[in-house]
Every structure is written in C-alpha cells, then in structure tokens.
Amino acid sequence: MSLRKSGPGRVPETTRRVAEAALPQGSMAIRVRDALGELFRDEDFADLFPQRGRPALSPAVLALVSILQFAEGLSDRQAALAARARIDWKYALGLELEDPGFDHSVLSEFRDRLVDGSAETRITDAVLAAASQAGLLKTRGRQRTDSTHVLSAVRGLNRLELVGETLRAALNALAAAAPQWLAELADNEWFKRYSYRVEDSRLPQSRTERIERGNEIGSDGMRLLQAVFHPATHGWLRQIPAVEMLRRTWVQEFEVEDEIVRWRHPKNIPPAGQRVVSPYDSVARSGSKRDTDWQGWKVHITETCEPDQPNLITHVLTTTAPVHDVQVTETIHEGLAARNLLPAEHFVDSGYTEARVLVSAQRDYGIEIVGPVQGSAAWQAKGEDGVTQESFTIDWQAQEVSCPNGKRSRGWSDSTSQTGAAVIRVWFSINDCGPCAVRSQCTRGTGRIGRRLTFRNRDELEALRKAREEQKTNEWRRRYQTRAGIESKISQGVRQMGLRRSRYHGAAKTHLQHQFTAAALNLSRIDAWITETPRGRSRISHFRRLRSILDPLATDHPADISGCIAP
C-alpha cells in the first residue's frame, strides 16, 4: 500500500458542532486535541510505505487511534468501533461524522509497519514534541526512573512441559511445510504423544516417571533433529524457526552419553538470562527480584517531576527480565540525549547507581544522579569496630596507601575485577600487619601478605564516598523524596493499561506496546493538567499517621510528596 497525502488536519465544522452539543463538558480526546492540536501527520510515516500501490489508511489516524485504544484499555475490535461510532474520537481524529472507519485488522498491520521500520519511538516523540510546543515540557529539570516486571504473552512452562511443547511445535511446523517427508519419519507413538497440547495430557507425578518421560521426549526430539540435519534432507527444513527452537532447547535441556539422550542436571543448564522459556517466544527470559519470579521482560520508565508542570514520560526502555537496572542507566541517558531531553537531576533507586555511573553521568551529560548507593560489602563494614576501606588514606601521586596506624602499603597495581571493571589493588607487608593491635578488626588473612585493598580509580572512588556521606544527611533524605512519585505512574499504567502483561510475542512488539502505553499515560496526565485535577497525595494508613502525631520527629513515616505524585 502506498501513502496518500493528507489534508490540513483541521476538525470538520460539522464534527465540531455536534461534539460541542453532545459533550458540553468535553472528554479527554477532545481536550487533548484542543490543547495539542494535530499530533501526527501522514508524512511522519512516509518511509514505512512504498511509493506505489493502493492508497493506505491514514497512519496519522491509526497512530492516534492506537494511543486512545491503550488509554482506555480497548481491544483492536473495540478501538475500530470507537473510531467509527464515537463523536469525541472523530473530533480528536479530525474525521467527518459520516466517516465509515476501518476494519480492526488494520491496527495490527500498522503495528507491524512500525516494528519493521524500527519506528516505535515516533509515537512518544510526537506527543512530547506537541507538549513541549505547548509549554508543558522543559529540559534540564528533574526526572526520575523506575522499573517493573512484565509478563510475556506465553504461558509459563516447567522443564517437562517445555520440551514436550517444543517438540510438538516443531512437528506441527514440519507437518505444514513437508508433510510427505514427516509422514515417512513419524511412527504411531509420535501421533499418540504429540498430537495434543502438553497441558491437555496427563503428565506423570513421581520424579522417576517424569525423568523417564523427559528422556523419552528427548530421544524422539533427537531422532527428529538427526533426520532434519541429515545430508540427504533438504536444507531449507533447517531454517524453519520451530526447528531451530527445537535444536536450541535440546542443547539446553539434554546431553548425550554413549548415544543415549538424558536430562541435563539442573546445575548444568544455562543461567536464566540465556535459557529458553517457551517455543513460542525465543527472546523472553526468566527474571527474579526479591520474592517475585516471572518470565518475560522488564520496562524502565523515566518521567519529569516538576511541581509546575504535568509529569510526562520522556523515555521508555524494554529489556529482558534478567537485565539489572544499573546496566541500563547509561542507555537511558543516551536515549534522552538523542532527543534533547536530558535532566539536570536524575532521581533513581539503588538499583541504578554505582560509582561508574555516577561519574559518567556527570562527565558525559552533566547529570547529577540522586539515589542511594550500596554500602561496602566487606565484613569489616558490618561491625562497629571494623577497620573499613574508608579508614585508609590514599596518596594518588605516590601510589601509596596508609593505614590508620601510619603503616604504608608495599604494593600497588592496576587490575580488573571479576566483572571487567578497572580497579586498583594494594597490599601491606605481613611484618606491619602481623604485630598490629587491631589486626582482628582489619584482616583475617593468614598468608605472607597483610591487609589487601581493592578500590576503583580516583574519580569513581571519590564520587562513591561523597554519595555515601551525603545520603546520611536529613537534607539528602528530604531531597530524595522526589523520587517516590514514580510508583504512581507505574500503578496507573498497570491498573488502566495492563502495563505488566505483554499483549504480543517478541521483544519488538512488547516495546511498541510500552511506547503506546507511555503516550497514552502522557495524554492522560496532560488532560488532568488541563482540567486542574489535584495531584494525589501519598497514602498513609491511620496507624502510621498516629505514629507521626505521637512522634513528629520520627523519620520512618512518609513525607508529603504530593508535589510530584500524579492525579
């Protein structure tokens, strides 16, 4: 389909007149259209369409329909019906009242075009550009970030269900692609075992029987793989995605000993970040955070938090579930810099902070990260009388370290940590540490070397120590209260738009879902700002409020953070 040229984008007079008469109080769609104007133009999506062919439906209309769809939690069918029948939607879309609308399948095709063209961020970028032009968004202010888990669109499977369903999926794909070839290979037992979904069969209960069933499935799958990869077999069969998924899963779950296929011991399977969890989504992974375990993704949301402007999402990042928050802090800054939306202060929790990030954010982008940093994990820091690393004095010019008793280190070397980070290692002589009166509080080493220290380069170490000292002050605690409002944004996304559950398979479409969700949340916040809806206050239970009345100096009760919590 080619792209037809769009008109001026004004709301038809008939549609305006009927909307004002039928909805004198307005609606979110009407108010946002009046405040921001035309959010999208067809020309913004011109590169996603060919030059020739039957004219396509307006992508500008489909983009706004998709945002309104997520804002109201509608399915594709419901969204297409709303675009056809609702006056406020026709007003926002700039359509005539007689416009017949479109079939709901067009929305799916539009999402495919966005994913294939890597144009997911154009949705949120357009909303942010309109908000900036309306004076509702400024840069170099305050922003905050947090993440939450997202369940994949596939059902969670245990190991036995995984291998059984993976083999069944491969057989189904081969039966459609090469029925004659598969008919010559399959026997009656295969048809009995794999003609139905795994959850519809009665799986064995005892551990021994489950292992036997797993080995049986493993042998059947290995036989199928050997046939597919036989030199006499057509090579294109190996390119079928379900067959490749079967191969990857069998490498993950089974091993061959003396030509016998057996389960791998749980200790010998890949870690969660590399482990396949479903034959129907090759990218989803297992994640764990505190007492929450899930299969799927993690979404990182960054929003503004200015008291005199609406809180708008400026960046959305979707990762697989096992990715740690600190791994994406610099990625978030890169994304904000590319769109000229960098903050001056970035409020995050401890998951996003480490010494390297504190330095790089200030050096590369002029961003001050405000967030708690982890304390030392050394055993000396856990006791009150331990001689911690902070007790030592570092002479960077002479490359020497002095202990509290005045003894100097005997060695200094540049090295790398287990994670590949650049570190400096120093050590003291056993002649100095051996007779020391506080040796038991300093080191437990029994070798020929005394106390050993490992620390980062000067910039990172000084930034880390400064952050640890600042977060002990009441001023820092009051300042850090700004971050607390980000949970309200996530809560609104979860309650109204299903943020914690992916609608689609794959990372690309899940990320597109999060972009639509972010744009819908921004329109909701702008509408609340237009209608002067009061911002919500932090909720405090009656019992905790009683504590604050009895002890006004108590520091464990929530502070008033209403200035940054959304309505």
C-alpha positions in Angstrom: 0.0 0.0 0.0 1.2 3.5 -0.8 0.8 6.5 1.4 -1.9 9.0 0.3 -1.4 12.7 1.0 -3.3 14.0 4.0 -5.2 17.3 4.2 -4.7 20.2 6.5 -5.8 18.2 9.6 -8.5 20.6 10.8 -11.5 19.3 12.7 -14.6 19.4 10.3 -17.1 22.0 11.3 -19.9 19.5 11.5 -18.0 17.3 13.8 -17.0 20.2 16.0 -20.6 21.5 16.2 -22.1 18.1 17.1 -19.3 17.3 19.6 -19.9 20.6 21.4 -23.6 20.0 21.6 -23.4 16.3 22.6 -20.5 16.7 25.0 -20.5 20.2 26.5 -18.2 19.1 29.3 -15.8 17.6 26.8 -13.7 14.4 27.1 -10.0 13.6 27.2 -9.9 13.1 23.5 -11.5 16.5 22.8 -9.5 18.4 25.4 -6.2 17.0 24.2 -7.0 17.8 20.6 -7.8 21.4 21.5 -4.6 21.8 23.7 -2.1 20.0 21.5 -3.6 20.2 18.0 -2.8 17.6 15.4 -0.3 15.2 17.0 0.6 13.2 13.8 0.9 13.8 10.1 0.9 11.2 7.5 4.3 12.5 6.2 5.8 11.4 9.5 5.4 7.8 8.4 6.1 8.1 4.7 9.2 5.9 4.9 7.2 3.0 6.1 5.1 2.8 2.9 6.0 2.0 -0.7 5.7 4.6 -3.4 3.2 2.7 -5.5 0.1 0.7 -4.8 -3.4 1.2 -3.4 -3.6 4.1 -1.0 -3.4 3.1 2.6 -5.4 4.3 5.5 -4.0 7.4 7.2 -1.2 6.3 9.5 -1.7 9.6 11.5 -5.2 8.4 12.3 -4.1 4.9 13.1 -1.4 6.2 15.4 -3.8 8.3 17.4 -6.4 5.6 17.5 -3.7 3.2 18.9 -2.9 5.7 21.7 -6.6 6.2 22.6 -7.0 2.5 22.5 -4.3 2.0 25.1 -5.6 4.9 27.2 -9.0 3.2 27.5 -7.7 -0.4 27.6 -9.6 -1.4 24.4 -9.1 -4.4 22.1 -8.5 -3.8 18.4 -12.2 -4.5 17.6 -13.3 -2.1 20.3 -10.9 0.6 19.1 -12.1 0.3 15.5 -15.7 0.5 16.7 -14.9 3.6 18.8 -13.3 5.3 15.8 -16.4 4.6 13.8 -19.1 5.4 16.3 -17.8 7.8 19.0 -18.1 11.6 18.4 -15.2 12.5 20.7 -12.9 10.1 18.9 -13.9 11.6 15.5 -13.3 15.0 16.9 -9.8 14.1 18.0 -9.0 12.3 14.7 -10.4 15.2 12.6 -12.9 12.9 10.8 -16.3 13.7 9.3 -19.3 12.2 11.1 -20.0 10.1 8.0 -16.5 8.5 8.0 -17.1 4.7 7.8 -14.0 3.9 9.8 -11.8 0.8 9.1 -11.5 -2.9 9.8 -9.8 -3.7 13.1 -7.1 -5.8 11.4 -5.6 -2.6 10.0 -4.3 -1.7 13.5 -2.3 -4.9 13.6 -0.8 -4.2 10.2 0.1 -0.7 11.3 1.9 -2.1 14.4 3.8 -4.4 12.1 4.9 -1.5 9.9 6.2 0.4 13.0 8.2 -2.6 14.2 9.6 -3.5 10.7 10.7 0.1 10.3 12.1 0.5 13.8 9.8 3.4 14.3 8.4 2.6 17.7 9.6 5.8 19.4 7.9 8.1 16.9 4.7 7.7 18.9 6.0 9.1 22.1 8.3 11.6 20.4 5.3 13.2 18.6 3.4 13.6 21.9 6.4 15.0 23.7 7.1 17.5 20.8 3.5 18.7 21.0 3.7 19.0 24.8 7.0 21.0 24.5 5.5 23.3 22.0 2.5 23.9 24.4 4.9 24.8 27.2 4.2 21.6 29.2 7.7 20.1 29.0 11.1 21.5 29.7 14.6 20.1 29.7 17.4 20.3 32.3 14.9 19.9 35.1 14.2 16.9 37.3 13.4 13.4 36.1 13.1 10.1 37.9 13.2 6.4 36.7 12.0 3.1 38.0 11.3 -0.3 36.5 8.7 -3.0 36.8 8.3 -6.6 35.6 6.3 -7.5 32.5 4.8 -11.0 32.0 5.3 -12.4 28.5 2.3 -13.4 26.3 3.2 -17.1 26.6 2.3 -19.4 29.4 4.9 -20.4 31.9 6.2 -24.0 31.5 8.2 -26.3 33.6 11.1 -28.3 32.0 8.9 -31.3 31.1 6.2 -29.1 29.5 8.8 -27.1 27.7 10.5 -29.9 25.9 7.1 -31.6 25.1 5.6 -28.4 23.7 8.7 -27.5 21.8 8.8 -30.9 20.0 5.0 -30.6 19.3 5.5 -27.2 17.8 8.3 -28.4 15.6 6.2 -31.4 14.4 3.3 -29.1 13.6 5.6 -26.8 11.6 7.2 -29.7 9.6 3.7 -31.2 9.0 2.7 -28.0 7.3 5.9 -27.4 5.4 6.9 -31.0 4.4 4.0 -33.4 5.2 5.3 -36.2 3.0 8.8 -36.2 4.5 7.4 -36.2 8.0 4.9 -39.0 7.3 7.8 -41.3 6.3 9.6 -40.5 9.6 6.9 -40.4 12.2 5.5 -43.6 13.8 2.2 -44.3 15.6 3.7 -43.5 19.0 4.6 -40.0 17.9 1.0 -39.3 16.8 -0.2 -40.6 20.2 2.2 -38.5 22.3 2.4 -35.2 20.3 -1.0 -34.7 18.6 -2.3 -32.7 21.5 -1.1 -29.8 23.7 1.1 -30.9 26.6 -1.2 -29.4 29.3 -4.1 -31.5 27.9 -2.3 -34.7 28.6 -1.8 -36.4 32.0 1.8 -35.9 33.0 3.4 -38.3 35.4 3.5 -37.3 39.1 6.5 -39.1 40.5 10.0 -37.8 39.9 11.2 -41.1 38.4 8.4 -41.2 36.0 8.9 -37.6 35.0 12.5 -38.2 34.3 11.6 -41.2 32.2 9.1 -39.2 30.2 11.6 -36.4 29.7 14.2 -38.9 28.4 11.6 -40.4 26.1 10.8 -36.9 24.7 14.5 -36.2 24.4 15.1 -39.3 22.3 12.2 -38.5 20.0 13.4 -35.0 19.5 17.0 -36.1 18.9 15.7 -38.5 16.2 13.8 -35.7 14.5 16.9 -33.4 14.6 19.1 -36.1 13.2 16.7 -36.6 10.3 16.4 -32.9 9.6 20.2 -32.3 9.7 20.9 -35.4 7.6 22.9 -34.5 4.4 20.2 -36.0 2.2 17.5 -33.8 3.7 16.5 -30.5 2.1 18.5 -27.7 3.7 15.5 -25.3 3.9 13.9 -27.5 6.6 16.6 -26.4 9.0 15.7 -22.8 8.5 12.2 -23.3 9.9 12.0 -21.3 13.2 10.3 -24.1 15.1 13.1 -26.5 14.1 15.8 -24.0 15.2 13.9 -23.6 18.5 13.9 -27.4 18.9 17.7 -27.5 18.4 18.3 -24.7 20.9 16.1 -26.3 23.5 17.6 -29.7 23.1 21.1 -28.3 23.6 19.8 -26.5 26.7 17.9 -29.5 28.3 19.6 -32.7 27.2 23.0 -34.3 26.9 24.1 -37.5 25.0 26.2 -40.1 26.8 27.1 -43.3 24.9 24.4 -42.4 22.3 21.7 -42.2 25.0 19.8 -39.0 25.4 19.4 -37.9 29.1 18.2 -34.9 31.0 20.9 -32.4 32.0 21.4 -32.0 35.7 19.8 -28.6 36.8 23.3 -27.4 37.7 24.4 -27.9 34.1 21.7 -26.0 32.3 22.3 -22.4 31.2 21.6 -19.4 33.5 18.3 -17.7 33.4 19.5 -14.9 31.2 20.3 -17.4 28.4 17.6 -20.1 29.0 14.7 -20.5 26.5 11.4 -20.5 28.4 8.8 -21.1 25.6 8.9 -22.4 22.0 6.6 -19.5 21.0 8.8 -16.7 22.2 12.5 -17.1 21.6 13.6 -13.9 23.3 11.6 -13.9 26.6 13.6 -14.9 29.7 13.1 -15.7 33.4 13.7 -13.0 35.9 13.8 -12.7 39.7 13.7 -9.7 42.0 13.4 -10.3 45.8 10.3 -12.5 46.2 9.0 -12.1 42.6 9.8 -14.6 39.9 8.4 -14.1 36.3 9.1 -14.9 32.7 9.2 -12.1 30.2 10.5 -8.6 30.3 11.3 -5.5 32.3 10.2 -2.0 31.4 12.1 1.1 32.6 10.1 4.3 32.7 11.6 7.8 33.1 9.3 10.8 33.7 9.6 14.5 34.6 8.7 15.6 38.1 8.3 19.4 38.1 5.8 20.8 40.5 4.5 23.4 38.0 4.1 21.1 35.0 2.5 17.7 34.3 4.6 14.6 34.9 5.3 13.3 31.4 7.2 10.1 30.4 10.3 11.1 28.4 11.9 7.7 27.9 10.8 4.0 27.8 13.2 1.1 27.7 12.2 -2.6 27.4 14.7 -5.3 28.3 14.7 -9.0 29.1 13.8 -9.9 32.6 17.3 -10.8 33.9 18.9 -7.4 33.0 19.9 -5.5 36.1 18.8 -1.9 36.4 22.3 -0.5 36.6 23.1 -1.9 33.2 20.7 0.5 31.5 21.3 3.8 33.3 23.8 4.9 30.7 21.4 3.7 27.9 18.6 5.8 29.3 20.9 8.9 29.3 21.9 8.2 25.8 18.3 8.0 24.7 17.4 11.2 26.5 20.4 13.0 25.0 19.5 11.9 21.5 16.1 13.6 21.9 17.4 16.7 23.7 15.5 15.7 26.9 18.3 15.4 29.4 17.6 16.3 33.0 19.9 18.2 35.4 18.9 15.9 38.3 18.0 12.3 37.9 16.3 10.5 40.8 16.7 6.8 40.9 16.8 3.9 43.4 19.9 2.0 44.4 19.4 -0.5 41.5 20.5 2.2 39.0 23.5 3.6 40.9 27.1 2.6 41.1 30.4 4.5 41.1 31.0 4.2 37.4 27.5 5.6 36.6 27.8 8.5 39.0 31.0 9.7 37.2 29.9 9.0 33.6 26.6 10.8 34.0 28.2 13.9 35.4 31.1 13.8 32.9 29.3 13.0 29.7 25.9 14.6 30.2 26.1 17.0 33.2 23.6 14.9 35.1 23.6 14.6 38.9 22.3 11.2 39.9 20.4 11.4 43.2 20.0 7.9 44.6 21.2 5.7 47.4 24.4 3.8 46.7 25.2 0.4 48.2 27.4 0.3 51.3 30.6 -1.7 51.5 30.0 -5.5 51.4 33.3 -6.2 53.3 33.0 -7.9 56.6 34.9 -5.0 58.3 32.0 -2.6 57.5 29.4 -4.8 59.2 30.9 -4.3 62.7 31.1 -1.1 64.6 34.9 -1.5 65.3 35.9 -2.8 61.9 38.8 -1.1 60.0 37.0 -0.3 56.8 38.5 0.9 53.5 37.4 4.5 54.3 39.8 4.4 57.3 42.8 4.3 54.9 44.4 7.4 53.3 45.3 7.2 49.6 48.3 9.2 48.2 47.4 9.1 44.5 50.6 10.8 43.3 52.9 8.5 45.2 50.6 5.5 44.6 50.7 4.6 48.3 48.0 3.8 50.9 48.5 4.5 54.6 46.6 2.6 57.3 45.2 4.3 60.5 48.4 3.3 62.3 50.6 5.0 59.8 51.9 1.9 58.0 52.3 2.3 54.3 51.4 -0.2 51.6 54.1 -2.3 49.9 52.4 -2.8 46.5 50.2 -1.0 44.1 48.9 -2.5 40.8 46.2 -1.8 38.2 43.9 -4.7 37.6 40.4 -5.7 36.6 37.5 -7.0 38.7 35.5 -10.2 38.0 33.0 -8.0 36.0 35.8 -6.5 33.9 35.9 -3.1 35.7 39.2 -1.3 36.1 40.4 -1.5 39.8 43.5 -0.8 41.8 44.9 -3.5 44.2 47.2 -2.7 47.1 48.6 -4.8 49.9 50.5 -4.3 53.1 53.5 -6.3 54.5 52.9 -9.1 56.9 55.7 -7.6 59.0 53.5 -4.5 59.6 50.1 -6.3 59.9 51.3 -9.3 62.0 52.0 -7.4 65.3 49.3 -4.8 64.8 47.0 -4.5 67.9 43.8 -4.2 65.7 44.7 -6.9 63.3 41.5 -8.9 64.2 39.3 -5.9 63.2 41.3 -5.3 60.0 42.2 -8.6 58.3 41.7 -12.3 58.6 44.5 -13.2 56.2 46.9 -15.8 57.3 49.3 -15.8 54.3 52.6 -14.0 53.8 50.8 -10.7 52.9 48.9 -8.5 55.2 45.8 -6.4 54.5 44.7 -6.2 50.9 42.6 -3.5 49.4 40.8 -3.3 46.1 39.3 0.1 45.1 38.3 1.9 41.9 40.0 4.8 40.2 40.2 8.1 41.9 37.1 9.8 40.3 34.8 6.8 41.0 36.1 6.3 44.5 35.7 9.9 45.5 32.2 10.0 43.9 31.2 6.9 45.8 32.5 8.2 49.1 30.8 11.5 48.6 27.5 9.9 47.8 27.7 7.7 50.9 28.3 10.6 53.1 25.6 12.8 51.6 22.9 10.1 51.9 23.3 10.1 55.7 22.1 13.7 56.0 18.4 14.8 56.5 18.8 17.3 53.7 19.5 14.5 51.2 16.6 12.4 52.5 14.2 15.3 52.0 15.6 15.9 48.5 15.3 12.2 47.6 11.6 12.2 48.4 11.1 13.5 44.9 11.6 10.0 43.5 8.7 8.4 45.4 6.0 9.6 42.9 7.2 7.3 40.1 5.3 4.5 41.6 2.0 6.3 40.9 2.9 6.3 37.2 3.6 2.6 37.2 0.4 2.0 39.2 -1.7 3.9 36.7 -0.2 2.0 33.8 -0.8 -1.3 35.5 -4.4 -0.6 36.5 -5.6 1.2 33.4 -3.5 -0.2 30.6 -2.1 -3.6 31.6 1.5 -2.5 31.8 2.7 -5.7 33.5 1.4 -8.1 30.8 2.6 -8.1 27.2 -0.1 -8.3 24.6 2.2 -9.6 21.9 5.0 -12.1 21.3 8.6 -10.9 21.0 10.7 -8.0 22.3 10.0 -5.6 19.4 6.2 -5.6 19.7 6.4 -5.6 23.5 8.5 -2.5 23.3 6.0 -1.0 20.9 3.2 -1.7 23.4 5.2 0.2 26.1 5.6 3.1 23.7 1.8 3.3 23.1 1.3 3.0 26.9 3.7 5.8 27.6 2.0 8.1 25.0 -1.4 7.2 26.5 -0.2 8.0 30.0 1.1 11.3 28.8 -2.2 12.3 27.3 -3.9 11.3 30.5 -1.6 13.5 32.5 -2.0 16.4 30.1 -5.7 16.1 30.4 -5.5 16.1 34.2 -3.4 19.2 34.0 -5.9 20.9 31.7 -8.8 20.1 34.0 -6.8 21.1 37.1 -7.3 17.8 38.7 -5.5 17.9 42.1 -2.4 15.8 42.3 -2.7 12.8 44.5 -1.2 12.7 48.0 0.9 9.9 49.4 -1.4 7.4 51.1 -0.7 7.0 54.9 -2.6 4.4 56.9 -4.4 5.6 60.1 -2.0 3.7 62.2 1.1 5.2 60.6 -0.5 8.7 60.8 -1.0 8.1 64.5 2.8 7.4 64.8 3.6 10.7 63.2 1.3 12.6 65.6 2.8 10.9 68.6 6.4 11.4 67.4 6.7 14.2 64.9 10.4 13.6 64.6 10.1 10.0 63.5 11.8 9.5 60.2 10.2 6.3 59.0 6.7 7.8 58.2 6.1 9.0 54.6 6.6 12.7 53.9 4.3 14.9 52.0 5.4 14.3 48.4 2.2 15.4 46.8 4.1 17.9 44.6 5.4 15.0 42.4 2.6 12.4 42.5 0.2 12.4 39.6 -3.5 12.6 39.9 
